[in-house]
């Protein structure tokens, strides 16, 4: 699968589940529940212990697996070898961009300013993560697209069922969700995550 096919899948999916487990087993259960609920893009964060076990367990699902909280090129390479088809970080890291370009893997760095976004674009990043998105209004996307019309933004952080549609209508190509899934798992277990994931997919399709 080439870089542009992966980006197409992410933007078609509209929802990326950011999975941050207390351990590998929790991350596996969260991921499987999200997939069962219809979410097709899964970002496995490198803050989860034994994350390589999670990649291994999920290889046979039909989900598009990516890696999140990637802070350097060594971690990015580890993730790609583990099966990650896209790389996400909380900030722009030039060495990660170079490595991802080398392997034809989409890199979606967290950006908050026009300068960061311009640097990421110049480094070959096609989709930028607006993070943390809860510090911005959806109208920010239109403001950015004035001077930088080629920027495609995926807001992450503070996205929920109440505001996701507003972000998508404002021009977001996809949204990253995470804490809602964790809260659902803590309160209602596997089935609660399945049901919440279904609600997110229904909302994204409206």
Helices and strands as residue ranges (DSSP letters): H 3-13, E 15-19, H 24-36, E 41-45, H 51-58, E 64-68, H 73-82, E 86-89, H 94-103, E 106-111, H 114-122, E 128-130, G 133-135, H 140-147, E 153-156, H 164-169, E 174-177, H 179-205
